[in-house]
Amino acid sequence: MRRFELFRIAFFIVLAVTGGRGSAIAQGNTMYGPMGEPPVRNGSGVIRGRVTSLDGNRPIRNARIEVTASSLRTPRRVVTDLDGRYEVAGLGAGRYTVKAVKVGFLSLDYGQTRPFETGKPVVLADKQTLENVDLVLPRGGAVAGVVRNEAGDPIVGALVNLLRVSWSGGRRHLVQGDADITDDGGGYRIYDLEPGAYYVSAEAKVGRLPLGAMLESSTAYPPRLYPDAQRIEDARSVEVILGRTTDGIDFALAPARTALAAGSITTADSTPIVTLISFNRLQSDLQADGVASNDGKGHFVSNPLTPGDYEVVSSSERMVNGRPEVAVARITVDGQNLTGLHLVPSPLPAASGRVIVDDAATGTRFPRESMKVATRPRDPTERSWYSTGAAVQPDLTFRFFSQPGRMLVEPTLPDGWAVRAVRLRGVDVTDTGIDVSMARDVDGIEIELTNRPPELSGTARDAAGNPLKDFAVVVFARDSQRRTGRPRYFAVERSDAEGRFRVNTLAAGEYFVAALEYLDRDSAADPALLEKLARSATAITLREGERETVDLRIAP
C-alpha cells in the first residue's frame, strides 16, 4: 500500500508552479538556495560526517543532510555520497542542528539516541572544520490494520491518522502525524515511525457533492480513536517498536448522519464573491473539518459535515484597499441540512505600534530586517487562521492585520534578541494579550526589546556524582500560571558534545531547572511532569544581562 502523505499533491503543484522558489535544493554535495542560486556563505567553517544504518553499519547514500541555525535564513542542504559521507561548508561560528533524512529510515538529528527527544547542538567556532559529525539511522516501526463498516465489510478509501499527545498552554491535545488511505481490502500500513506510544484514528467521508445536489440525508463515518472512542480519555494508545510492525489495529466504524451547509457569500452591495470557505470543527480532540465548493456566482455548498460546532471562515486572500477581508461565522450541525447562510466579508482589524530599542544601552544596531510581528490566539485550543506577519519599518514602526479574539503579540526576532515587554497604551500585555475586534483597529502597541537576555549554562552529574556527557535539561517558570509551554518561560535543551548546555531564550524571572537522562519533547510541557520535577529541581533567578551557571544532578 502506497503511503499517503497529507498535502503531498498540493506540494508538488506548488513546486511545479513556482519552480521550487523559496526552498534550498541539493545537487551532489553542492548547496543551492532559492531559485537555484548559490547560497550566501556566512563564514569559512565546515561540518563533515557520515551517515550509516543501524542494521549492519552500512553507508547510506543519497541521504539528505539539513543544517539549520537561527542565523541561517534557509537550511543548508546536501546529500551523502556513495560512502555515506557529506560536507557542509561556508558556515559561520554558531550552534547548529544537523539532521539526516532518508526514505525507509527514521529521520534523526545529530546526537538523538531516543525517540521524540531533541538532538545535540553542533557548536562550530570561526573557521573551524568539525569532523565526525556522524549519524546512525535505524529502520522505523509500523502500524497496520483493517478498517471495516458496521456490517464488517472493508471500507475503501478510509483515512487513517497517527496522532501524538502534546501539551500547550497547560492543555493536552493531539498532534497529527503520518497518515494512510485504505486499499481495496480496507487495509492500511503507516511506516518509518519512531518508537513510542501513539493514538490512531480512522474516518471515512462521502465525496463532495455537485453544487445544488442538496440531499435529504447522508451518512459518513466520523473519526474514531482506536479501538472505538471519541475522546482521548477513552482511547487506547498503540506501542510502536523499532523495525517491527504493530499489526491488528483494526476499526469497525459506525455511520452517522451528516448535513450540508449551503448559502452565498457576497459583498455588502450583494456582489458575488468567489473564494474558498472552510468549516473548522471546534472543541474536539479529533478534527473533522470541511470545505465548501463555490459555483463562481457566490453560492457554496459544503462537503458533508458530521454533528458538532463549526467556525466558518472565508479565505483571507481577498484584498480590498490593501486590507484583507474575511467572513467569520459559527454554526451548529445536528444532522439537518443548513440552507440560506449568507456571509459578508469584513476587513480584518489592523494592529500597529513601534519597537523600542535603546541603542545606547545595547551598544549595537538593531537588525530590524530579521524581525516580523504577528499575533496568535492566547487560548492554545483556538484555531489560528490568519498569521501573516509584518516587517518592521526603518523608523521601527509596524502595522499588521490580525484575526479577532484575545491575541498574544509574538514577534519573531533575530538571534540574540528577546522581548522585554509588550505594552498597549502603557499597560503590560506580554502575557495577557490584547483584545482584537472586527469593529476597530488596535494602535499604541509597544514592543520593547533587549539584546542582553539572561543566559543559563551548566553541566550535570549522575547520582554518584560522575559528570555526564549526554542529558536533557528543562527550564520552567516557578510560577505555575506561567507553565504554558511558551518559549518566553519554558525551554528544553540537550547537552552538547562537551557535556554542557546553554539557554538564552528566556525572559528574566524565577525558574526551576532539572536535568534528565531522557525527555520526550512532546510531553515536556505536561503540567503533571513539571509539578513532579519542581519537587527536586534547582531554583534559579535569571536577570537581564547576567549569566547563571549551574551544576545539576539527574532528576530521580
DRENVO-224995 format. One record per residue: x, y, z of N, C-alpha, C in turn. Coordinates in pm, whole numbers, plus 50000, padded with zeros to 5 digits. Example, Ala and Ser with C-alpha at 12.3 -4.5 7.8 and 13.67 -1.06 7.14 Angstrom:
% residues 2
513194943150780512304955050780513204967050780/512854977550708513674989450714512905000350787/
***
This chain:
% residues 556
500854988050000500005000050000500885012450000/500665021149905501455033449898501115042250017/502145047850077501955056650192501295069650147/500355074050227499635086450198500185097550284/500655108250222501175119550297500265131450272/499765137450379498865148750366499555160150294/498815166450206499245178150131500325175050029/500595162450004501675159049912501355164149771/500105161949729499725166349595499835181349584/499325188349688499385202849686500815207749679/501715200849748503125204849749503715204449610/503425193549537504035192249405503395201749305/502115205249327501505215249242502205228649261/502405232449388503095244949417504505244749361/505175233249374506545232149325506595234049175/505585228449106505555229748960505305244148918/504415250948992504075264648957505215274148986/505865272249102506895281749144508265278049094/508405265949043509735261749001510655259349118/510075256649236510895253849353511345266049425/510775277949396511225290149461511015289449610/511935295349682511795296849826512345285349907/512925275349841513495264349917514875261249864/515715255949953517055252349912517045238149858/517845235649755517915222349697519355217649697/519555204749680520905199349681521165191749553/522335193549497522775185849382524165180649415/524265167349429525515161749475525815166749614/526995172249633527365177749764527415193049758/526695198949658526655213449645525315218549695/525335229349772524105235049827523655246749741/522345247649721521765258649646520645264949726/520495277849712519435284949782518225286649693/517325296249724516135298749644516485301349498/515655295749408515825297449264517105291049213/517715281949293518905275149248520155283449253/520115295249314521295303649324522245298349430/523555299849414524495295549517524175302449649/524295295349760523935301149889524915311949933/524415320850019525275330850078526145324050184/527445325850176528345319550272528475328750394/528175323050510528245330750633529635330650695/530515321850649531835320650708532615309950636/533675305250700534525295050638534575282350720/533615280550811533545268250890532995256750809/533355244450848532955232350775532485221750875/531395214950842530925203350918530975191350826/531635180650871531735168350792531285156550876/530775146350808530365134350879529965123350785/529365113050842528965101250765527635095950819/526815090950728525525085350766525535070550736/525245062550839525235047950824523935042350882/523675029650852522465023050901522775015751031/521785015251118521955008251245522054993251224/521344987951125521374973551097522524970451001/523694968151054524834964250973525854975150949/525604987050999526564998050986526945000650841/525974999450752526235001750609526075016650577/526885021950484526735036050446525395038250377/524785049750402523515053250340523795064350238/523645061150112523885070850005522615078949980/522815091049928521705099949892520795103450009/521325102550131520575107750245520655123050242/519555129550274519555144250274520005149350410/520995158050408521505164250530520985178550536/520365182150649519845195750668520545202050788/521155213350765521835220850872521075233750894/520585235751016519795247651048520405254851168/520115267851175520525276251287519705289051280/519585295851392518825308251393519445318851304/520755317551277521445327551194521315324751045/520735313251006520575309850866519155313050820/519035320050708517705323050655516995310550609/517705301650545517155288950500518125277750537/517635265450555518535254550589519565252150478/520765247950518521765243350421521525228450399/521445224350274521125210350242522175204550147/522595192350176523455184750087522955170250089/523525161950002523215147650004524515139850020/524405128150080525585119850104526045112949976/527345109849972527905103249854527765088149867/528475080849779528345066249777528795059949908/529675066349980530165060950106529415066850226/528325074050200527515079850307528105092350368/529125098050303529795109750362529195122750308/529315133350388528805146350348529735157250399/529615169050340530355180850386529475193150365/529365201250470528635213850462529635224950491/529895233450393530905243850407530255257650411/531095267850431530605281550429529795285450550/530095279650667529335282250789530105291750881/529365300550944529965309251044529965302751181/530605309151276530605304051414529185304151467/528815293551542527465292951598527095278851640/525825277451680525265264651722524305259851613/524545247851564523795242551452523075229551490/521985227051419521295214151425521535206951294/521965194351300522245186451181521275174651178/520515173351071519505162751057519795154650932/519545141450940519655132550825518275126850793/517925126950663516615122250618516805112450504/516185100750514516255090850408515015081950415/514335080450301513145072050297513515057750335/512705051650420512975038150468513675037850601/514125049650649514805050850778514155061950859/514415061950987513965072851071514815085251045/514185096651038514915109351029515375113151169/516665115651187517205118551319518085130951316/518105138051429519075148751449520365142751502/521475149651477522745145351533522635144651686/523095133451743523075131651887521775126351942/520765124651857519495119251905519595104151916/519385098952037519515084552060518205078152103/517205086252136515925080952182514805087852106/513615081452102512515087452028512035100452091/511635109752005510965122052046511805130652140/513115129652132513975138752208514665148052110/515165159052159515895168352073517325163152052/517935167251942519305163151916520295171951988/521565168651972522625176552033522995188251941/523195200051996523665211051912525115208751869/525425212751748526795212051698527385226051709/528385227451794528985240551821530205242151731/530165252351645531225254551547531895267951574/533215267751587533975280151605534275286451470/534725298751471535045305851348536185298751274/535985295951145536965289551056537305275351099/536475269251184536755255651231536225245251132/536955234251116536475222551042536165211651144/534895208151155534445198451255534205185051186/534995175051225534905161851164534015152551249/533625141351186532955130251255531615134251317/530895143151253529515145851295528655135251225/528705123251282528115111351219526705108851272/525885103051186524535099351223524275084951186/523635077551274523285063551252521765062551250/521205058551135519755058251118519205044051133/518215042351220517575029251233516385028051140/515965015551118514705013251048513555016451144/512525022751092511415026551177510445015151200/509495017551288508415008151311507235011151221/506175003251235504995005051151503745001051229/502615006351185501295002951238500434998651121/499694987751136498874982551026497564977151080/496574976650994495274971251034494284972050920/493014969750953491924969750856490794978350911/490174986050823489034994350860487794988450794/486774985250877485524979450829484334988050871/483204985850806481984992950844481194984750945/479994989450975479184982851079478764968751040/478794965650910478434952250864479634943050852/480814948250882482024940150872482674940350736/482164948450645482744949450512483894959650512/484934957150434486064966750430485634980050371/486174990850427485915004250375487115008450289/486855011150165487905015450072488035030650079/489275035550089489495049950088489305056650222/489275048950330489185054950464490525061550497/490455072350570491665079650613492045075250753/493295070650769493805066350898494935075750938/494825081851055495805091451103496535086151225/497805089251233498605086251351498745099151431/498535098551563498495110451647499375108751768/499955119951812500765120151933500185130452029/500295127652159499845137152260500915147852278/500505160252278501395171452305500695180752403/501485189852462500955199152562501245213352522/500255221852535500425236052506499425243852591/499915254552653499025262352737498495254552855/499245244452899498805236153011497705226452974/497435224952844496355216152800496905205452705/496295193952713496685182852627495905183452495/496595180852387495925180052259496665170052171/495985165652066496555155851975497175162751855/498375158551820499095164051705499125153451596/498655157351477498595147751367499965145051310/500235132251283501485128151222501235122151084/501805110651059501655104050929500245098350913/499915095250789498575090350758498635080750640/497545073650618497445064450505495985063550463/495755058950339494415056450285494255041450266/493125036050310492915021550300492785017150154/493245004750130493194999249995491854992149971/491784984149863490514977749828490104966849926/490994963150016490624953650120490434960350255/490434973750256490284981050382491564981850462/492674977350406493924976850481494724989650471/495524992050572496435003450575497724999350643/498785006850617500075004850685500825018050685/501175022850803501915035350819503295031750874/504335035950806505675031050838506655042550859/507945038950878509015048650908508695056551035/508255049551138507805056051260508835054851372/508965065551449509775064951570509085055951673/509845048751754509205040451857508545049351962/507515043952023506805051452127505315048952121/504575056252202503135054552211502425064352119/501475059252043500685067351951499205064551973/498385073851924496955071351908496675070551759/495675062251723495335060251583493855063651565/493555071251461492155074451430491835070251288/490555067451264490095063851130488775070751103/488555074150976487315080550935487115078050787/485885079450742485565078150600484445087650568/484645095650465483655105650427483115102550289/481845106350268481315105550132481915116950053/481955115549923482615125549842481895138849840/482595149049796481995162249784480895161749677/479775168449704478625167749616478635178949514/478015176649396477885187549300477045198749358/477305210849315476515222249362475045219949328/474165223049422472735221449402472225207649438/473135198049464472695184549497472495183149647/471545190649702471265190249845470455177649875/471015168649954470345156249986469495157850110/468455149850119467635149750240468415144050357/469225134150329470055128350433471275121950370/472315120350448473545114350401474255108550522/475155099350498475905093450608477395093950579/478155093850684479605092850675480065085250799/481335082550804481905075750919482805085650992/482295091851099483075102051170484345096151229/485345104451255486605099151308486425093151446/487095081751464487095074951593488535071451629/488835071951758490135067851808490105052951838/491215046251813491295031851840491145029151989/490365018852029489635009651940488255014951897/487595023151981486305028951943485955040052041/486605051552024486435062452120486375075752048/485685085152110485625098752060486575107752135/486835104652262487705112752347488985105152378/490045112652397491345106452422491325098452553/490505102852650490435095852778489935081552763/489145079052658488565065752638489325057552535/490355063252476491105056352370492235048052428/492795039452346493925030952385495115034352296/496245036852357497445040052278498025027352217/498805029252111499435018252038500945019852049/501635009452088503085009852106503785005851977/504665014451930505445011851808506875008251848/507404997651787508734992451819509604993351694/510874996951713511804998151601511864985351518/511774986751385511954975451295510834965451296/509724968351366508634958651374507324965451334/506374957151287505034961951253504064958251363/503414968051420502354965651518501064963651439/500654951251427499524947651341498244946251423/497134944551352495864942051418495194954251476/495614966151436494964978351485493784981051392/492694973851419491534973751331490424982851385/489594987351293488454995951328487164990051271/486084991851346484734989151298483955002351313/483885010051205483285023251211481775022751199/481115031351273479665032451268479285045151193/478245044451108477865056251031477155066551119/477195078951075476475089751141475845098451034/474715103951069474025112650973474815125650960/475025129850839475745142250812474785152550755/475265164550743474465175450688475335184050598/474675191350511475355200750424475025214850468/475975223750452475755237950480475865245450348/474815252950315474775259650185474345274050204/474815282450113474425296450120475145304350015/475395316950045476055325849949477015334950023/478005339849949478945349550003479015361149904/478725372949953478695384849869479315396649943/479565407149869479955419749932478715426149994/478915437250063477785444050127476765448850025/477185451449900476245455849797475765444349711/475905431749765475375419549702476135414949579/477355419549561478185414549452478745400849491/478535390349408479015376949444480535376549457/481005367949547482435366149570482785351549546/483855349249473484365335649452485555333649543/485445324849640486525322749735486365309149803/487405304549868487365292049943486765294650080/485935285450128485305286450260485625273850338/486115275650459486495264350545485525263250661/485295250750706484475247850823485375240950926/485745248151030486685243151129485945238051251/486155225451283485475219251398486025224951528/485135228451621485525234551747485465224451861/486375226051958486335218652085486195203652065/487145197951994487125183551971488545178451967/488785166752031490095160352023490415156251880/489375153051804489545148751666488985159451573/489815164351484489365174451390488585167651278/487415173251248486595168251138486155180351057/487075186250985486825198850918486165196550783/485705207450725485085206850594485465218750510/485175217850381485375228950288484135230150203/483995241550136482815243950054483205246549910/482415240949818482575243949677481875257049646/482375263949543481795276749504481525276249354/480325280249314479925278849173480355290449085/481135300049140481545311549061480555322949066/479395320649128478375331149141478115334549288/479035330349374478885333449515478135323049595/477565312649531476845302149602477815291049642/477645285649762478525274949808477715263849874/478295251849869477765240149938478945232950001/478845229950128479935222950197479955208250159/481045201750188481025187150185480255182450310/479855169850317479045165250432479785167550565/479075173350659479635176650791479015167750897/479845162350984479345154451096478865163851207/477995159051296477445167851400478525174451486/478275187151523479205194551606479125209451578/479945217051648480035231451630481205234751538/480985244151447481995247851348482155262951343/483385267151310483645280951275483825281651124/483025289951061483055291450916483915303550882/484945301650800485895312350768486135312550618/485995324150559486325325450417487815328350402/488335326050284489765328050258490155342650282/491365344550337491855358050364492615363850246/492565357150130493305361950014492625373849946/491365376249979490655387449918491145400449983/491635409749901492165422549949491315433949893/490935443049979490195455049940490915467049999/491375476049912492115487849957493315484150045/494005473350005495205469250078494945462250209/493705458450236493365452150363492615439050335/493035427850400492325415250377490915415750435/489975409650362488595408550408488245393950430/487605391150543487275377450582485875377150640/485135366750607483835364250671484005353250775/483495355550895483605345951005482215343951067/481815331551083480535328451147480655315051219/479755312551312479725299751384478365293051362/478405280051337477185272451314477225259651396/476055253851417475925240951483475275231251386/475925219951363475425209551273474825198351356/473575194751329472895184351408472305173351322/472765172051197472255161751109471235166851009/470785179251024469865185250929470605195450842/470275195350714470935204750623470665219150663/471715227450651471595241750679471595249150547/470575257050523470495264750399470315279450432/470545287650332470305301850348471375309350424/472555303150445473645310350510474105321850419/474305333450477474765344850398475985350850465/477095350350398478355355450451478735368350379/479115378250457479585390950403480945393950466/482025393450389483355395950447483475410150503/484245411150609484575424150670486085425550672/486575437950672488035440050678488595435050810/489715428150804490395424150926490945436550997/490905436551129491445448151202492955448751190/493465461051189494915463251186495425465651327/496635461151353497325463851479498625470951446/498905481851515500095489651481500785494551607/502025497951591502805502951704504245505051666/505115503751763506535506351739507385496951824/508615495251778509615487451850510505497251926/510755494352053511595502852136512915495752160/514005501752115515345496452135516235507952178/516925506152288517845516452337519225513352282/519555519552168520845516752104522025520152195/521885530852273522995534752361523255524152466/522185517952516522335507852621522805494552563/522295490952444522655478152387523995478452314/524375490152267525685491452203525765485452066/524625483351999524655477551865523415481751789/523495481451657522335484651575521345473151575/520075476351584519045465951584518795461251440/518945448251412518725443051276517225441151249/516535451951222515085451551206514645442751089/515535441050989515175433250871514855418750906/515355413951019515145400051059513965398251153/513185408851174512065408251268510735409351195/509755401451238508385402451193507465402451315/506325408951301505375409951411504045403951368/503465395351453502175389151425501505385751558/500315380351550499595375951670499205361351656/498895355251769498315341851771497345341151887/496345332351881495375331451990496035328052123/495585334852230496115331852363495685318052407/494475314052370493965300752402494565290852302/495375281252347496035272252253495065262952180/493825261652230492855253052161492125260552050/492315273452041491645281351938492455281151810/491755280051698492425279351569493095292651533/494275291751477494935303451420494775302751269/493875310951214493605310251070494145322350994/494765331651065495465342650996496685346451077/497855344251021499085346451097500165353251013/499765361150915500735367950830501425378950909/502735378250919503485388050995503845400150912/504185411150981504555423550916505995427050948/506675433050852508055437350871508095450250952/509225452651013509455464951089510085475250995/509515487150994509965497650904511255504350956/511925512150871513165518850915512995527551038/511785533451058511565541551178511095533151296/511205519551283510865509751387509365509151417/508545513651324507105511751338506685499151263/505495494251296504955482451228503435483651221/502875476551124501425475751109501105462451043/500245454651107499865441651053498385439351079/497855428651019496455425351036496335412751123/495225411751195495065400951291493645395351285/493515382551312492185377051333491655382051468/490345382551486489795387451611489935377351725/489805382451847489885374051966490925379252063/491145371752170492215375052265493505369752207/494415378752168495585375152091496865379252162/497865370652153499205373852202500015380052089/500725390652120501645396752023502985389552038/503385382151935504595374051943505465376251820/506445384951831507325387451717508355376351700/508775374451576509965366251550511155375651552/512215371551620513325380651647514635375351591/515545384251561516895379951521517615373451638/518595365351606519345358051708519985367751807/519865364451936520485372552040519595383452095/518355384752044517435394952093516245388252160/515635395252255514505389852329513525401052361/512275397052385511245406652423511355409652573/511505422352605511495426452745510055428252793/509225434252708507815436352743507035440252619/505745436952619504795441852519503755450052594/503545462452550502595471352618501575476852518/500365478952568499325485352492498905498052566/499275509252510499005522252573499475522552718/500665517452740501295517952871500995506352962/500065497452925499695485853009500425473452958/501075466053047501805454053009500835443052966/500935438652841500065428152787500895416452736/502125415252784503025404652736502395390952751/501785388352866501205375252893499685374852879/499035386152898497565386352892497035387552751/497815393552660497365395252524496495407552507/496035409852385495205421452352493875416552296/492815424252319491505421152262491425427352124/491225418752023491125423351884489695421151838/489075431651788487695431151741487635434951594/486685428651522486485432251381486005446651367/485525452551478484905465751470485915477151467/487155474751513488085486051521489535481151518/490415490151477491855487351477492415489051617/493615483551636494325484751762495625492251735/495825503251805497075510551788497705513051925/498915518051925499595520852051500315509052112/500645498752029501395487252080502875490852085/503515487552194504955489452208505605476052239/506625472652160507395460452184508805464652223/509145462552349510455466552399511395454552393/512535456552329513485445652305514805448252377/515505437352400516855438152456517725427752386/519005431152370519945421052322520855416352436/520335417852558521045413052677520155403352755/519615393052686518765383552759519595375552859/518965370252963519705361753056520255349552984/521375344653033521955332352977522185322353089/521695310253065521865299253160522695288353095/523715283653165524535272753112524945263753228/525485252153193525935243353301526195229153257/526325220653357526655206653339525705198353425/525865185153419525035176153500525855164153542/525475158353656526115146453710525075135853740/525525123253743524605112653780524495111753932/523765101753980523515100554124524795098454203/525835092654139527105090254207528045102154198/527625112754131528455124654118529365124653998/529205115153907530055114553789529525123953680/530405131553614529955140653509529305132953393/528255138953337527535132753226527805140453097/527875133052987528055139152856526735140552782/525775131852814524525131252739523345132552834/522625143652825521455145652911520585156552850/519375157552901518435167952860518145177052978/517825189552948517535199453051516195205953019/515355207653120514115215153105514135226653206/513835238653158513785250653242512355255953234/511725258153350510335262653351510095272253466/509105280753450508825291253546508415285453681/508865291853788508415287853921506935290753940/506455301453880505035304853885504265295053797/503425286853858502705276553783501785282453677/501345295053694500485301353595501225304153465/502545304253471503335306753350503855293953285/503435282453335503865269653278502955265753163/503015273653060502145271552945502875266252824/504185264252836504975259752722505415270952630/505115283652664505575294752580507105295752589/507775298052478509245298952479509775309752572/508955319552605509395330352692509685325252833/508985314852876509135309753012509455294853017/509825288952905510005274552900511045271052795/511955262052830512985257952734513385243552760/513655236452653514195222752658515465222852576/516535217552632517835217852564518565204752589/519395200652492520275189052507521685193852531/522455185552600523875188552619524605187352486/525705194952473526485194052351527535183052365/528455182352269529445171552269530375172252389/530485183852452531355185452569530615183352701/529325179852693528565177652815528095190352882/527915201152803527425213652857526145217652782/525315225652848524115230852783524105245952796/523315252352709523185266852712521775270752669/521155279952744519825285152712519885300352720/519475307152614519465321852615518195327452553/517085320152567515825324352505514765328152608/515105328252737514125330352842514065344952886/512905348952936512765362152995513355361953136/513745373553185514215374453323513115370053418/513495363053525512495358353620513005346753701/512095340453776512415329353864512015316253798/512955306553801512755294053729513185281953812/512705270353767513255257453808514015251853688/515125244853716515855238053609516145223853655/515905214253567516095200053601516795192953486/517665183553519518365175453420517795161353422/517605155553303517065142053291517885134353188/517945121353206518645113053107517875112652976/516545113352983515725112852863514485121452885/514115129352783512935137852792512205137552658/510995132552660510135132352542509705146652512/510085151752395509825165852364508335169052362/507485159252324506055161952317505405162552454/506035156452553505465156152688506175165652783/507165173152735507985181352823507165191952896/506085196952834505285207552896504085202052971/504035189152995502945183153072502965188853214/501885195553259501885201553392502185191653503/501715179253489501975169153593503455165953601/504135165053486505575162453485506325174153548/505965186353511506665198053566506445199253716/505255195953763504995196453907505845186353981/506005174553922506855164253983508315168653985/508795174153872510185178553865510475189953961/509465198453984509665210154071510075206254212/509715194254256510005189954393511505188054417/512245184554311513685182254329514535190954238/513905200054162514645208354067515435219154140/516405224754070517215235754122516515248954093/516325257154197515685270254180516745280654143/516455288554042517395298853997516635311853969/517355322853967516815335753926517655340953811/517005343553699517685348653580517445363753571/518525371053553518445385653542518995390153408/518385400453354518785405553224520255409553223/520965404953120522365408353104523315400353188/522795390653267523655382753354523705368153309/524785361453346524955347353314524895339053442/524105328653436523955319553551524485305853511/525325300153598525905286953572525465277353682/525055265253642524595255353740525275241953714/525405234153819525895220353811524775211653866/524075204553779522835197753815523065183053848/522115177353918522035162953940520845157553862/521025145753804519945139753727518725137853817/517555141953767516325140853845515995126253871/515555123153994515215109254026513985104653949/
***
